[in-house]
Every structure is written in structure tokens, then in C-alpha cells.
Amino acid sequence: MAATTPLMAEPTAAAMNSNESMKIAIAMALLRSKLLSQPHSSLSSSASRTFHWKQKAKNRKQEIQRLSDELKRLEEYYKEKEVEKLKISAEFLVDLCETTSMVKRPNFANLAHQAVEFILGSVSQVLATGKDMAVTDGIISNLIVCLIKRTCTPLENELCDPETDSQIHIQHIIRMLGNVSYVGQRVLLSVCHRISEPAERLLSLDPFDESFPQIHDSMFVMIQLIEFLVSDYLVTWSKDEGLFEEWLISFLHARKTLQSMEKRSGLYSLYLDRVTGELARQVGQVLSLQKLNQDILDELFS
């Protein structure tokens, strides 16, 4: 038994050495494999990250473009709405002023003020964009003509009821609209054109004609409106000349017409001379207005 023990121990030692060598060989193979695969894995990961950020940047660019297109659509929508709101507000104000016994309505003043605010707000928005100007011009021009005509033409029941005083109320509405030079200068242009018509008519009209008192009142209301607009807004309008020179020419023409009536009724000429003096004083104080046509300025200051 003692002789067989060493013979049995030898295979065990050889097997152990063989197993150890095998483990080392496997470990080296795994390490070599890992080292060989590591650069490829790193490159693959870097390429993946690059693709991810490129795709993210592309998606963000597409989203920005989509939002930009949507914003343009919204802007166009609200531009159309501003013009529509302007038209509705102008029509409402005209209808309100055409209402019988309008001044006696308890909410007339509030409704009129709200309509004026809507109109001026919409005009300012349209002017800021510079679009739909032709439509806006038409709406404002029609509004001004209707209001001035209404000022000069009392309703039948108002002739019998002097307490209504509708002319003064509508005159005040027109005066509020003049706060925006785009509207106010068009009001003056329209009034100066219109004032020449009744003035020429009065030259050939019998003072005892039943229409004479109404025309007479209309003349004074229009001259007074010119005076209010000039004293209230002339300096403000000078920052936006617009139709300034055009309505000034029309004003000087109206003054000539009234001067021709001096023998018939010097009151008109005297009143407008006072307005002319105030106009000349304010124009002389605004440097930007000194660039207007010199012939027009000479006639104004004469």
C-alpha cells in the first residue's frame, strides 16, 4: 500500500499545472479580445452620439419653422380681424349718431366713447402693419363724411327740440377721433372742403329763406370744429405730416371763400381769421412745418 501512494500523487500535480496554464491562456485570450474590441466600441458610441445631436438639431429647426409659419398665419388672421373690427365699429358709431333722440339715451355717451376707442385702436394697429391701407382709407373717409353730414343736418325731431343739442355732441365725437393724426387730418380736409359749399350757397340765398338758419348754424359748427382740432392736436400732428399740406391748402381756400362773403356776413370771416391766427402761431413754433411749400406758408402768414 505504501508503494502505490507516490504513483497516484504524480497525475494530480500534472493536472494542477495543466489547469493553471489553461486558466492563464484563457485570461490572456479574453484580455486580447477586449483590447481589440474596445476601439471599435468607442468609435461606435461616438458616432451614435453625433447622430443623436444632429437629429435633435434637425428636429428643433423643423419645430422653429413650424412655429414661425403658425405665427405668420395668426398675424394675418388678426390683421383681417382688425380691419373687420374697424368697419363694424365705424358702422355702429354712424348708426348710433343717426338714432332719434340719441342724446337722451342714458348710455349714449358710454357707447360713443367705446366705439371711438375701438376705431382709434384698430387704426393704430393697421398703421403699424402698413397693410390694408386702401380699405382703411375707405372706412375712415366714409365715417368722417357721415359724421360731418350728421353734424350739419339735424333730424326732424331735433329741429323742434333744441335741448337735444345733437350737433355739439357729434362735434365732440369727431373731436375725439382727431386724437390720431391719420383720422384728424382727414377730418380737417373734409370739413374745409365742405365749408366752402354752404358758404357759396349763402351768397345767393335769401336771408329769409327757411333753410338759412340751419346753414348758418352749420357754418359756425364747422368753423368751431376746425378751431378745436387745431388748438388740440396741431403740435401732435406735426410729428406725422401726412395730409398736413393738403388740408392746409384746403383751409386757405375756405378762408378765401368766406372773405368773399364779408359784405354779406362778416362774422364768418372774423371767426375764421381768429382760427387762422391760431393756426399761423402754432405752425410758426414747429420747426418741421417750416419745410412746407413756401407759397402756402406766405399765404398763411399774410
ChimeraX commands (.cxc) that place a marker at each C-alpha (Angstrom):
marker #1 position 0.00,0.00,0.00 radius 0.5
marker #1 position 2.88,2.32,0.89 radius 0.5
marker #1 position 4.44,1.76,-2.55 radius 0.5
marker #1 position 1.38,2.83,-4.50 radius 0.5
marker #1 position 0.85,6.25,-2.84 radius 0.5
marker #1 position 3.60,8.25,-4.71 radius 0.5
marker #1 position 2.47,6.87,-8.09 radius 0.5
marker #1 position -1.09,8.16,-7.51 radius 0.5
marker #1 position 0.10,11.69,-6.43 radius 0.5
marker #1 position 2.05,12.46,-9.67 radius 0.5
marker #1 position -1.01,12.77,-12.04 radius 0.5
marker #1 position -2.64,15.09,-9.62 radius 0.5
marker #1 position 0.27,17.57,-9.71 radius 0.5
marker #1 position 0.45,17.45,-13.51 radius 0.5
marker #1 position -3.25,18.06,-13.77 radius 0.5
marker #1 position -2.97,21.05,-11.49 radius 0.5
marker #1 position -0.18,22.58,-13.58 radius 0.5
marker #1 position -2.19,21.97,-16.75 radius 0.5
marker #1 position -5.31,23.61,-15.29 radius 0.5
marker #1 position -3.31,26.65,-14.17 radius 0.5
marker #1 position -1.79,27.07,-17.63 radius 0.5
marker #1 position -5.24,26.76,-19.20 radius 0.5
marker #1 position -6.62,29.48,-16.94 radius 0.5
marker #1 position -3.76,31.82,-17.81 radius 0.5
marker #1 position -4.22,31.16,-21.52 radius 0.5
marker #1 position -7.97,31.83,-21.33 radius 0.5
marker #1 position -7.39,35.02,-19.34 radius 0.5
marker #1 position -4.87,36.30,-21.89 radius 0.5
marker #1 position -7.24,35.47,-24.76 radius 0.5
marker #1 position -10.09,37.35,-23.09 radius 0.5
marker #1 position -7.85,40.33,-22.40 radius 0.5
marker #1 position -6.63,40.39,-26.01 radius 0.5
marker #1 position -10.20,40.17,-27.27 radius 0.5
marker #1 position -11.28,43.03,-25.01 radius 0.5
marker #1 position -8.37,45.21,-26.11 radius 0.5
marker #1 position -9.12,44.53,-29.77 radius 0.5
marker #1 position -12.85,45.30,-29.45 radius 0.5
marker #1 position -12.53,48.44,-27.29 radius 0.5
marker #1 position -11.58,50.97,-30.08 radius 0.5
marker #1 position -14.45,49.79,-32.28 radius 0.5
marker #1 position -16.91,50.12,-29.41 radius 0.5
marker #1 position -15.65,53.64,-28.62 radius 0.5
marker #1 position -15.98,54.74,-32.25 radius 0.5
marker #1 position -19.46,53.26,-32.47 radius 0.5
marker #1 position -20.54,55.12,-29.32 radius 0.5
marker #1 position -19.11,58.44,-30.61 radius 0.5
marker #1 position -20.89,58.07,-33.95 radius 0.5
marker #1 position -24.13,57.30,-32.16 radius 0.5
marker #1 position -23.87,60.45,-30.06 radius 0.5
marker #1 position -23.09,62.58,-33.14 radius 0.5
marker #1 position -26.12,61.21,-34.98 radius 0.5
marker #1 position -28.30,61.84,-31.92 radius 0.5
marker #1 position -27.35,65.54,-31.70 radius 0.5
marker #1 position -27.66,66.06,-35.44 radius 0.5
marker #1 position -31.14,64.58,-35.37 radius 0.5
marker #1 position -32.07,66.68,-32.36 radius 0.5
marker #1 position -30.84,69.86,-34.09 radius 0.5
marker #1 position -32.80,68.95,-37.22 radius 0.5
marker #1 position -35.98,68.38,-35.21 radius 0.5
marker #1 position -35.53,71.68,-33.38 radius 0.5
marker #1 position -35.05,73.54,-36.68 radius 0.5
marker #1 position -38.23,71.99,-38.05 radius 0.5
marker #1 position -40.13,72.96,-34.89 radius 0.5
marker #1 position -38.91,76.57,-35.11 radius 0.5
marker #1 position -40.01,76.73,-38.75 radius 0.5
marker #1 position -43.41,75.30,-37.85 radius 0.5
marker #1 position -43.87,77.87,-35.07 radius 0.5
marker #1 position -42.77,80.68,-37.40 radius 0.5
marker #1 position -45.32,79.64,-40.02 radius 0.5
marker #1 position -48.03,79.42,-37.37 radius 0.5
marker #1 position -47.15,82.89,-36.09 radius 0.5
marker #1 position -47.45,84.32,-39.61 radius 0.5
marker #1 position -50.88,82.72,-40.00 radius 0.5
marker #1 position -52.00,84.19,-36.68 radius 0.5
marker #1 position -50.71,87.64,-37.64 radius 0.5
marker #1 position -52.64,87.55,-40.92 radius 0.5
marker #1 position -55.74,86.39,-39.07 radius 0.5
marker #1 position -55.59,89.23,-36.56 radius 0.5
marker #1 position -54.86,91.79,-39.29 radius 0.5
marker #1 position -58.06,90.74,-41.02 radius 0.5
marker #1 position -59.86,90.93,-37.69 radius 0.5
marker #1 position -58.59,94.49,-37.04 radius 0.5
marker #1 position -59.99,95.74,-40.35 radius 0.5
marker #1 position -63.26,93.94,-39.70 radius 0.5
marker #1 position -63.43,95.40,-36.18 radius 0.5
marker #1 position -62.74,98.87,-37.59 radius 0.5
marker #1 position -65.55,98.52,-40.11 radius 0.5
marker #1 position -68.05,97.26,-37.52 radius 0.5
marker #1 position -67.12,99.99,-35.02 radius 0.5
marker #1 position -67.43,102.74,-37.65 radius 0.5
marker #1 position -70.82,101.49,-38.80 radius 0.5
marker #1 position -72.00,101.22,-35.21 radius 0.5
marker #1 position -70.95,104.81,-34.44 radius 0.5
marker #1 position -72.75,106.14,-37.52 radius 0.5
marker #1 position -75.92,104.21,-36.64 radius 0.5
marker #1 position -75.70,105.45,-33.05 radius 0.5
marker #1 position -75.49,109.07,-34.20 radius 0.5
marker #1 position -78.43,108.57,-36.56 radius 0.5
marker #1 position -80.65,107.38,-33.72 radius 0.5
marker #1 position -83.62,109.59,-32.97 radius 0.5
marker #1 position -83.19,111.49,-29.70 radius 0.5
marker #1 position -79.78,109.87,-29.34 radius 0.5
marker #1 position -78.58,112.30,-26.68 radius 0.5
marker #1 position -81.46,111.37,-24.40 radius 0.5
marker #1 position -80.39,107.73,-24.36 radius 0.5
marker #1 position -78.81,107.05,-20.94 radius 0.5
marker #1 position -75.90,105.03,-22.36 radius 0.5
marker #1 position -75.23,107.15,-25.46 radius 0.5
marker #1 position -72.02,108.73,-24.14 radius 0.5
marker #1 position -70.54,105.40,-22.99 radius 0.5
marker #1 position -71.36,103.64,-26.26 radius 0.5
marker #1 position -69.96,106.51,-28.32 radius 0.5
marker #1 position -66.72,106.61,-26.31 radius 0.5
marker #1 position -66.26,102.84,-26.62 radius 0.5
marker #1 position -66.81,102.97,-30.38 radius 0.5
marker #1 position -64.26,105.79,-30.73 radius 0.5
marker #1 position -61.70,103.81,-28.68 radius 0.5
marker #1 position -62.22,100.72,-30.85 radius 0.5
marker #1 position -61.86,102.77,-34.04 radius 0.5
marker #1 position -58.67,104.53,-32.95 radius 0.5
marker #1 position -57.19,101.28,-31.61 radius 0.5
marker #1 position -57.86,99.45,-34.88 radius 0.5
marker #1 position -56.50,102.33,-36.96 radius 0.5
marker #1 position -53.29,102.35,-34.91 radius 0.5
marker #1 position -52.87,98.59,-35.39 radius 0.5
marker #1 position -53.40,98.83,-39.15 radius 0.5
marker #1 position -50.98,101.76,-39.43 radius 0.5
marker #1 position -48.36,99.77,-37.52 radius 0.5
marker #1 position -48.50,96.96,-40.11 radius 0.5
marker #1 position -48.88,99.22,-43.15 radius 0.5
marker #1 position -51.27,96.75,-44.79 radius 0.5
marker #1 position -54.92,97.07,-45.87 radius 0.5
marker #1 position -54.46,100.84,-46.08 radius 0.5
marker #1 position -56.83,101.24,-49.03 radius 0.5
marker #1 position -59.65,99.53,-47.13 radius 0.5
marker #1 position -58.88,101.56,-44.01 radius 0.5
marker #1 position -58.88,104.82,-46.01 radius 0.5
marker #1 position -62.31,103.97,-47.37 radius 0.5
marker #1 position -63.76,103.13,-43.95 radius 0.5
marker #1 position -62.40,106.28,-42.27 radius 0.5
marker #1 position -63.36,108.59,-45.15 radius 0.5
marker #1 position -66.92,107.27,-45.15 radius 0.5
marker #1 position -67.13,107.62,-41.36 radius 0.5
marker #1 position -65.95,111.24,-41.48 radius 0.5
marker #1 position -68.36,112.19,-44.28 radius 0.5
marker #1 position -71.30,110.63,-42.42 radius 0.5
marker #1 position -70.47,112.34,-39.11 radius 0.5
marker #1 position -69.91,115.78,-40.66 radius 0.5
marker #1 position -73.10,115.46,-42.67 radius 0.5
marker #1 position -74.95,114.46,-39.50 radius 0.5
marker #1 position -73.48,117.47,-37.68 radius 0.5
marker #1 position -74.75,119.82,-40.37 radius 0.5
marker #1 position -78.13,118.12,-40.83 radius 0.5
marker #1 position -80.25,117.82,-37.66 radius 0.5
marker #1 position -83.01,115.22,-37.64 radius 0.5
marker #1 position -86.57,116.46,-37.95 radius 0.5
marker #1 position -87.41,115.96,-34.27 radius 0.5
marker #1 position -84.23,117.81,-33.23 radius 0.5
marker #1 position -85.39,120.95,-35.00 radius 0.5
marker #1 position -88.39,121.03,-32.67 radius 0.5
marker #1 position -86.40,120.15,-29.56 radius 0.5
marker #1 position -83.43,122.49,-29.00 radius 0.5
marker #1 position -82.47,120.63,-25.82 radius 0.5
marker #1 position -81.15,117.68,-27.82 radius 0.5
marker #1 position -78.09,119.71,-28.89 radius 0.5
marker #1 position -77.02,116.83,-31.14 radius 0.5
marker #1 position -74.63,118.97,-33.21 radius 0.5
marker #1 position -72.43,119.68,-30.20 radius 0.5
marker #1 position -72.35,116.01,-29.17 radius 0.5
marker #1 position -71.39,114.77,-32.62 radius 0.5
marker #1 position -68.85,117.56,-32.90 radius 0.5
marker #1 position -67.30,116.26,-29.67 radius 0.5
marker #1 position -67.17,112.72,-31.09 radius 0.5
marker #1 position -65.36,113.99,-34.20 radius 0.5
marker #1 position -63.01,115.92,-31.95 radius 0.5
marker #1 position -62.11,112.72,-30.05 radius 0.5
marker #1 position -61.43,110.91,-33.33 radius 0.5
marker #1 position -58.91,113.63,-34.19 radius 0.5
marker #1 position -56.60,112.30,-31.48 radius 0.5
marker #1 position -54.95,110.11,-34.14 radius 0.5
marker #1 position -53.42,112.34,-36.83 radius 0.5
marker #1 position -54.36,109.89,-39.60 radius 0.5
marker #1 position -58.03,110.48,-38.74 radius 0.5
marker #1 position -57.83,114.09,-37.56 radius 0.5
marker #1 position -56.11,115.44,-40.67 radius 0.5
marker #1 position -58.72,113.74,-42.84 radius 0.5
marker #1 position -61.44,115.34,-40.74 radius 0.5
marker #1 position -59.95,118.80,-41.32 radius 0.5
marker #1 position -59.56,118.13,-45.03 radius 0.5
marker #1 position -63.19,117.06,-45.29 radius 0.5
marker #1 position -64.50,119.98,-43.19 radius 0.5
marker #1 position -62.51,122.54,-45.20 radius 0.5
marker #1 position -63.89,121.11,-48.44 radius 0.5
marker #1 position -67.43,121.06,-47.10 radius 0.5
marker #1 position -67.40,124.54,-45.57 radius 0.5
marker #1 position -66.99,126.12,-49.00 radius 0.5
marker #1 position -70.28,124.63,-50.25 radius 0.5
marker #1 position -72.70,126.29,-47.78 radius 0.5
marker #1 position -70.60,129.48,-47.89 radius 0.5
marker #1 position -71.11,129.78,-51.65 radius 0.5
marker #1 position -74.76,128.87,-51.23 radius 0.5
marker #1 position -75.30,131.62,-48.66 radius 0.5
marker #1 position -74.01,134.19,-51.14 radius 0.5
marker #1 position -77.10,133.73,-53.29 radius 0.5
marker #1 position -79.59,132.69,-50.60 radius 0.5
marker #1 position -82.36,134.95,-49.32 radius 0.5
marker #1 position -81.74,135.62,-45.59 radius 0.5
marker #1 position -85.44,134.99,-45.01 radius 0.5
marker #1 position -85.29,131.56,-46.62 radius 0.5
marker #1 position -86.32,128.87,-44.12 radius 0.5
marker #1 position -83.11,126.94,-44.72 radius 0.5
marker #1 position -80.89,129.94,-43.91 radius 0.5
marker #1 position -80.75,129.42,-40.08 radius 0.5
marker #1 position -79.72,125.77,-40.46 radius 0.5
marker #1 position -76.96,126.59,-42.94 radius 0.5
marker #1 position -75.85,129.45,-40.72 radius 0.5
marker #1 position -75.59,127.13,-37.68 radius 0.5
marker #1 position -73.73,124.51,-39.70 radius 0.5
marker #1 position -71.16,127.08,-40.79 radius 0.5
marker #1 position -70.35,128.05,-37.23 radius 0.5
marker #1 position -70.24,124.43,-36.04 radius 0.5
marker #1 position -67.72,123.56,-38.77 radius 0.5
marker #1 position -65.54,126.61,-38.13 radius 0.5
marker #1 position -65.63,125.79,-34.43 radius 0.5
marker #1 position -64.62,122.20,-35.18 radius 0.5
marker #1 position -61.60,123.45,-37.14 radius 0.5
marker #1 position -60.67,125.68,-34.21 radius 0.5
marker #1 position -60.90,122.80,-31.71 radius 0.5
marker #1 position -58.85,120.40,-33.83 radius 0.5
marker #1 position -56.13,122.98,-34.50 radius 0.5
marker #1 position -55.82,124.00,-30.84 radius 0.5
marker #1 position -55.98,120.40,-29.57 radius 0.5
marker #1 position -53.78,118.48,-31.96 radius 0.5
marker #1 position -51.73,120.64,-34.34 radius 0.5
marker #1 position -48.43,120.18,-32.48 radius 0.5
marker #1 position -49.03,116.42,-32.20 radius 0.5
marker #1 position -49.89,116.15,-35.89 radius 0.5
marker #1 position -46.66,117.91,-36.84 radius 0.5
marker #1 position -44.81,114.68,-35.93 radius 0.5
marker #1 position -46.72,112.92,-38.70 radius 0.5
marker #1 position -47.22,115.41,-41.52 radius 0.5
marker #1 position -49.37,113.08,-43.63 radius 0.5
marker #1 position -52.04,115.26,-45.25 radius 0.5
marker #1 position -50.93,118.40,-43.40 radius 0.5
marker #1 position -50.06,120.42,-46.50 radius 0.5
marker #1 position -53.13,119.21,-48.38 radius 0.5
marker #1 position -55.63,120.21,-45.69 radius 0.5
marker #1 position -53.78,123.50,-45.13 radius 0.5
marker #1 position -54.32,124.38,-48.81 radius 0.5
marker #1 position -57.99,123.46,-48.44 radius 0.5
marker #1 position -58.24,125.62,-45.30 radius 0.5
marker #1 position -56.77,128.65,-47.09 radius 0.5
marker #1 position -59.22,128.13,-49.95 radius 0.5
marker #1 position -62.11,128.06,-47.46 radius 0.5
marker #1 position -60.82,131.30,-45.93 radius 0.5
marker #1 position -60.85,132.98,-49.34 radius 0.5
marker #1 position -64.43,131.84,-49.87 radius 0.5
marker #1 position -65.52,133.27,-46.52 radius 0.5
marker #1 position -63.66,136.53,-47.16 radius 0.5
marker #1 position -65.76,136.95,-50.28 radius 0.5
marker #1 position -68.82,136.88,-48.01 radius 0.5
marker #1 position -67.59,139.69,-45.80 radius 0.5
marker #1 position -70.21,142.13,-47.09 radius 0.5
marker #1 position -72.94,139.54,-46.60 radius 0.5
marker #1 position -71.87,138.25,-43.21 radius 0.5
marker #1 position -68.54,139.41,-41.83 radius 0.5
marker #1 position -68.95,137.18,-38.77 radius 0.5
marker #1 position -67.79,134.09,-40.67 radius 0.5
marker #1 position -64.69,135.86,-41.92 radius 0.5
marker #1 position -63.88,137.28,-38.49 radius 0.5
marker #1 position -64.26,133.89,-36.83 radius 0.5
marker #1 position -62.09,132.14,-39.37 radius 0.5
marker #1 position -59.49,134.92,-39.13 radius 0.5
marker #1 position -59.19,134.11,-35.44 radius 0.5
marker #1 position -58.69,130.44,-36.28 radius 0.5
marker #1 position -56.14,131.40,-38.95 radius 0.5
marker #1 position -54.20,133.44,-36.41 radius 0.5
marker #1 position -54.02,130.49,-34.01 radius 0.5
marker #1 position -53.03,128.16,-36.84 radius 0.5
marker #1 position -50.27,130.52,-38.01 radius 0.5
marker #1 position -48.98,130.93,-34.45 radius 0.5
marker #1 position -48.67,127.17,-33.91 radius 0.5
marker #1 position -47.19,126.48,-37.34 radius 0.5
marker #1 position -44.57,129.17,-36.67 radius 0.5
marker #1 position -43.50,127.37,-33.49 radius 0.5
marker #1 position -42.93,123.96,-35.13 radius 0.5
marker #1 position -39.62,123.77,-36.99 radius 0.5
marker #1 position -40.57,120.73,-39.06 radius 0.5
marker #1 position -43.51,122.63,-40.58 radius 0.5
marker #1 position -41.19,125.36,-41.88 radius 0.5
marker #1 position -40.27,122.92,-44.67 radius 0.5
marker #1 position -43.76,123.15,-46.19 radius 0.5
marker #1 position -44.29,124.88,-49.53 radius 0.5
marker #1 position -43.17,128.48,-49.06 radius 0.5
marker #1 position -46.08,129.90,-51.08 radius 0.5
marker #1 position -48.53,128.16,-48.74 radius 0.5
marker #1 position -46.72,129.48,-45.66 radius 0.5
marker #1 position -46.63,133.01,-47.10 radius 0.5
marker #1 position -50.39,132.91,-47.68 radius 0.5
marker #1 position -50.99,131.58,-44.17 radius 0.5
marker #1 position -48.90,134.32,-42.52 radius 0.5
marker #1 position -50.23,137.11,-44.74 radius 0.5
marker link #1:1,2 radius 0.2
marker link #1:2,3 radius 0.2
marker link #1:3,4 radius 0.2
marker link #1:4,5 radius 0.2
marker link #1:5,6 radius 0.2
marker link #1:6,7 radius 0.2
marker link #1:7,8 radius 0.2
marker link #1:8,9 radius 0.2
marker link #1:9,10 radius 0.2
marker link #1:10,11 radius 0.2
marker link #1:11,12 radius 0.2
marker link #1:12,13 radius 0.2
marker link #1:13,14 radius 0.2
marker link #1:14,15 radius 0.2
marker link #1:15,16 radius 0.2
marker link #1:16,17 radius 0.2
marker link #1:17,18 radius 0.2
marker link #1:18,19 radius 0.2
marker link #1:19,20 radius 0.2
marker link #1:20,21 radius 0.2
marker link #1:21,22 radius 0.2
marker link #1:22,23 radius 0.2
marker link #1:23,24 radius 0.2
marker link #1:24,25 radius 0.2
marker link #1:25,26 radius 0.2
marker link #1:26,27 radius 0.2
marker link #1:27,28 radius 0.2
marker link #1:28,29 radius 0.2
marker link #1:29,30 radius 0.2
marker link #1:30,31 radius 0.2
marker link #1:31,32 radius 0.2
marker link #1:32,33 radius 0.2
marker link #1:33,34 radius 0.2
marker link #1:34,35 radius 0.2
marker link #1:35,36 radius 0.2
marker link #1:36,37 radius 0.2
marker link #1:37,38 radius 0.2
marker link #1:38,39 radius 0.2
marker link #1:39,40 radius 0.2
marker link #1:40,41 radius 0.2
marker link #1:41,42 radius 0.2
marker link #1:42,43 radius 0.2
marker link #1:43,44 radius 0.2
marker link #1:44,45 radius 0.2
marker link #1:45,46 radius 0.2
marker link #1:46,47 radius 0.2
marker link #1:47,48 radius 0.2
marker link #1:48,49 radius 0.2
marker link #1:49,50 radius 0.2
marker link #1:50,51 radius 0.2
marker link #1:51,52 radius 0.2
marker link #1:52,53 radius 0.2
marker link #1:53,54 radius 0.2
marker link #1:54,55 radius 0.2
marker link #1:55,56 radius 0.2
marker link #1:56,57 radius 0.2
marker link #1:57,58 radius 0.2
marker link #1:58,59 radius 0.2
marker link #1:59,60 radius 0.2
marker link #1:60,61 radius 0.2
marker link #1:61,62 radius 0.2
marker link #1:62,63 radius 0.2
marker link #1:63,64 radius 0.2
marker link #1:64,65 radius 0.2
marker link #1:65,66 radius 0.2
marker link #1:66,67 radius 0.2
marker link #1:67,68 radius 0.2
marker link #1:68,69 radius 0.2
marker link #1:69,70 radius 0.2
marker link #1:70,71 radius 0.2
marker link #1:71,72 radius 0.2
marker link #1:72,73 radius 0.2
marker link #1:73,74 radius 0.2
marker link #1:74,75 radius 0.2
marker link #1:75,76 radius 0.2
marker link #1:76,77 radius 0.2
marker link #1:77,78 radius 0.2
marker link #1:78,79 radius 0.2
marker link #1:79,80 radius 0.2
marker link #1:80,81 radius 0.2
marker link #1:81,82 radius 0.2
marker link #1:82,83 radius 0.2
marker link #1:83,84 radius 0.2
marker link #1:84,85 radius 0.2
marker link #1:85,86 radius 0.2
marker link #1:86,87 radius 0.2
marker link #1:87,88 radius 0.2
marker link #1:88,89 radius 0.2
marker link #1:89,90 radius 0.2
marker link #1:90,91 radius 0.2
marker link #1:91,92 radius 0.2
marker link #1:92,93 radius 0.2
marker link #1:93,94 radius 0.2
marker link #1:94,95 radius 0.2
marker link #1:95,96 radius 0.2
marker link #1:96,97 radius 0.2
marker link #1:97,98 radius 0.2
marker link #1:98,99 radius 0.2
marker link #1:99,100 radius 0.2
marker link #1:100,101 radius 0.2
marker link #1:101,102 radius 0.2
marker link #1:102,103 radius 0.2
marker link #1:103,104 radius 0.2
marker link #1:104,105 radius 0.2
marker link #1:105,106 radius 0.2
marker link #1:106,107 radius 0.2
marker link #1:107,108 radius 0.2
marker link #1:108,109 radius 0.2
marker link #1:109,110 radius 0.2
marker link #1:110,111 radius 0.2
marker link #1:111,112 radius 0.2
marker link #1:112,113 radius 0.2
marker link #1:113,114 radius 0.2
marker link #1:114,115 radius 0.2
marker link #1:115,116 radius 0.2
marker link #1:116,117 radius 0.2
marker link #1:117,118 radius 0.2
marker link #1:118,119 radius 0.2
marker link #1:119,120 radius 0.2
marker link #1:120,121 radius 0.2
marker link #1:121,122 radius 0.2
marker link #1:122,123 radius 0.2
marker link #1:123,124 radius 0.2
marker link #1:124,125 radius 0.2
marker link #1:125,126 radius 0.2
marker link #1:126,127 radius 0.2
marker link #1:127,128 radius 0.2
marker link #1:128,129 radius 0.2
marker link #1:129,130 radius 0.2
marker link #1:130,131 radius 0.2
marker link #1:131,132 radius 0.2
marker link #1:132,133 radius 0.2
marker link #1:133,134 radius 0.2
marker link #1:134,135 radius 0.2
marker link #1:135,136 radius 0.2
marker link #1:136,137 radius 0.2
marker link #1:137,138 radius 0.2
marker link #1:138,139 radius 0.2
marker link #1:139,140 radius 0.2
marker link #1:140,141 radius 0.2
marker link #1:141,142 radius 0.2
marker link #1:142,143 radius 0.2
marker link #1:143,144 radius 0.2
marker link #1:144,145 radius 0.2
marker link #1:145,146 radius 0.2
marker link #1:146,147 radius 0.2
marker link #1:147,148 radius 0.2
marker link #1:148,149 radius 0.2
marker link #1:149,150 radius 0.2
marker link #1:150,151 radius 0.2
marker link #1:151,152 radius 0.2
marker link #1:152,153 radius 0.2
marker link #1:153,154 radius 0.2
marker link #1:154,155 radius 0.2
marker link #1:155,156 radius 0.2
marker link #1:156,157 radius 0.2
marker link #1:157,158 radius 0.2
marker link #1:158,159 radius 0.2
marker link #1:159,160 radius 0.2
marker link #1:160,161 radius 0.2
marker link #1:161,162 radius 0.2
marker link #1:162,163 radius 0.2
marker link #1:163,164 radius 0.2
marker link #1:164,165 radius 0.2
marker link #1:165,166 radius 0.2
marker link #1:166,167 radius 0.2
marker link #1:167,168 radius 0.2
marker link #1:168,169 radius 0.2
marker link #1:169,170 radius 0.2
marker link #1:170,171 radius 0.2
marker link #1:171,172 radius 0.2
marker link #1:172,173 radius 0.2
marker link #1:173,174 radius 0.2
marker link #1:174,175 radius 0.2
marker link #1:175,176 radius 0.2
marker link #1:176,177 radius 0.2
marker link #1:177,178 radius 0.2
marker link #1:178,179 radius 0.2
marker link #1:179,180 radius 0.2
marker link #1:180,181 radius 0.2
marker link #1:181,182 radius 0.2
marker link #1:182,183 radius 0.2
marker link #1:183,184 radius 0.2
marker link #1:184,185 radius 0.2
marker link #1:185,186 radius 0.2
marker link #1:186,187 radius 0.2
marker link #1:187,188 radius 0.2
marker link #1:188,189 radius 0.2
marker link #1:189,190 radius 0.2
marker link #1:190,191 radius 0.2
marker link #1:191,192 radius 0.2
marker link #1:192,193 radius 0.2
marker link #1:193,194 radius 0.2
marker link #1:194,195 radius 0.2
marker link #1:195,196 radius 0.2
marker link #1:196,197 radius 0.2
marker link #1:197,198 radius 0.2
marker link #1:198,199 radius 0.2
marker link #1:199,200 radius 0.2
marker link #1:200,201 radius 0.2
marker link #1:201,202 radius 0.2
marker link #1:202,203 radius 0.2
marker link #1:203,204 radius 0.2
marker link #1:204,205 radius 0.2
marker link #1:205,206 radius 0.2
marker link #1:206,207 radius 0.2
marker link #1:207,208 radius 0.2
marker link #1:208,209 radius 0.2
marker link #1:209,210 radius 0.2
marker link #1:210,211 radius 0.2
marker link #1:211,212 radius 0.2
marker link #1:212,213 radius 0.2
marker link #1:213,214 radius 0.2
marker link #1:214,215 radius 0.2
marker link #1:215,216 radius 0.2
marker link #1:216,217 radius 0.2
marker link #1:217,218 radius 0.2
marker link #1:218,219 radius 0.2
marker link #1:219,220 radius 0.2
marker link #1:220,221 radius 0.2
marker link #1:221,222 radius 0.2
marker link #1:222,223 radius 0.2
marker link #1:223,224 radius 0.2
marker link #1:224,225 radius 0.2
marker link #1:225,226 radius 0.2
marker link #1:226,227 radius 0.2
marker link #1:227,228 radius 0.2
marker link #1:228,229 radius 0.2
marker link #1:229,230 radius 0.2
marker link #1:230,231 radius 0.2
marker link #1:231,232 radius 0.2
marker link #1:232,233 radius 0.2
marker link #1:233,234 radius 0.2
marker link #1:234,235 radius 0.2
marker link #1:235,236 radius 0.2
marker link #1:236,237 radius 0.2
marker link #1:237,238 radius 0.2
marker link #1:238,239 radius 0.2
marker link #1:239,240 radius 0.2
marker link #1:240,241 radius 0.2
marker link #1:241,242 radius 0.2
marker link #1:242,243 radius 0.2
marker link #1:243,244 radius 0.2
marker link #1:244,245 radius 0.2
marker link #1:245,246 radius 0.2
marker link #1:246,247 radius 0.2
marker link #1:247,248 radius 0.2
marker link #1:248,249 radius 0.2
marker link #1:249,250 radius 0.2
marker link #1:250,251 radius 0.2
marker link #1:251,252 radius 0.2
marker link #1:252,253 radius 0.2
marker link #1:253,254 radius 0.2
marker link #1:254,255 radius 0.2
marker link #1:255,256 radius 0.2
marker link #1:256,257 radius 0.2
marker link #1:257,258 radius 0.2
marker link #1:258,259 radius 0.2
marker link #1:259,260 radius 0.2
marker link #1:260,261 radius 0.2
marker link #1:261,262 radius 0.2
marker link #1:262,263 radius 0.2
marker link #1:263,264 radius 0.2
marker link #1:264,265 radius 0.2
marker link #1:265,266 radius 0.2
marker link #1:266,267 radius 0.2
marker link #1:267,268 radius 0.2
marker link #1:268,269 radius 0.2
marker link #1:269,270 radius 0.2
marker link #1:270,271 radius 0.2
marker link #1:271,272 radius 0.2
marker link #1:272,273 radius 0.2
marker link #1:273,274 radius 0.2
marker link #1:274,275 radius 0.2
marker link #1:275,276 radius 0.2
marker link #1:276,277 radius 0.2
marker link #1:277,278 radius 0.2
marker link #1:278,279 radius 0.2
marker link #1:279,280 radius 0.2
marker link #1:280,281 radius 0.2
marker link #1:281,282 radius 0.2
marker link #1:282,283 radius 0.2
marker link #1:283,284 radius 0.2
marker link #1:284,285 radius 0.2
marker link #1:285,286 radius 0.2
marker link #1:286,287 radius 0.2
marker link #1:287,288 radius 0.2
marker link #1:288,289 radius 0.2
marker link #1:289,290 radius 0.2
marker link #1:290,291 radius 0.2
marker link #1:291,292 radius 0.2
marker link #1:292,293 radius 0.2
marker link #1:293,294 radius 0.2
marker link #1:294,295 radius 0.2
marker link #1:295,296 radius 0.2
marker link #1:296,297 radius 0.2
marker link #1:297,298 radius 0.2
marker link #1:298,299 radius 0.2
marker link #1:299,300 radius 0.2
marker link #1:300,301 radius 0.2
marker link #1:301,302 radius 0.2
view
